[in-house]
């Protein structure tokens, strides 16, 4: 069964490009495209639950509202949807804000198609996307007191630059278990951010 995906980007060229590239995948079906945060939120209100996308590729740098604010509004309304932020620049502060707002991962816009598809599939299966060493460090600093021992180990190895597969090998876990723990870490970040 194909993963239903939505794309939100204020640049029509990017929207068409991403939709066109992803439509070639046997694993993904584009079920929604929106040219901004308000357009996305408006379309979602009209869609029945069975027609909702499971993963949204969300441009971070749109005009009012930007991708971060759109996710902040949308995540409580649609907690079953995974938000994958797309960005031109690897801006740690903005990406970390997006994660705290409810995003479940992030990718650079110029990432290879195979990486985007893999990330979408990961999100649909385990609820977690990639986490760079710098974002892992910020997360560790913010959540140290609420993380389990296993989550702390996984984050620390992420900080040290280990990929999920290497973390799994080092800790004698499956990759799926590592990703599930990362999904739990993302969930704790969302909860911690909304409790400030």
HELIX and SHEET records of a PDB file:
HELIX    1   1 UNK A   12  UNK A   23  1                                  12    
HELIX    2   2 UNK A   37  UNK A   46  1                                  10    
HELIX    3   3 UNK A   49  UNK A   51  5                                   3    
HELIX    4   4 UNK A   67  UNK A   77  1                                  11    
HELIX    5   5 UNK A   92  UNK A  101  1                                  10    
HELIX    6   6 UNK A  113  UNK A  126  1                                  14    
HELIX    7   7 UNK A  133  UNK A  143  1                                  11    
HELIX    8   8 UNK A  149  UNK A  159  1                                  11    
HELIX    9   9 UNK A  164  UNK A  171  1                                   8    
HELIX   10  10 UNK A  175  UNK A  194  1                                  20    
SHEET    1   A 5 UNK A  28  UNK A  34  0                                        
SHEET    2   A 5 UNK A   3  UNK A   8  1                                        
SHEET    3   A 5 UNK A  55  UNK A  59  1                                        
SHEET    4   A 5 UNK A  82  UNK A  87  1                                        
SHEET    5   A 5 UNK A 105  UNK A 108  1                                        
END                                                                             
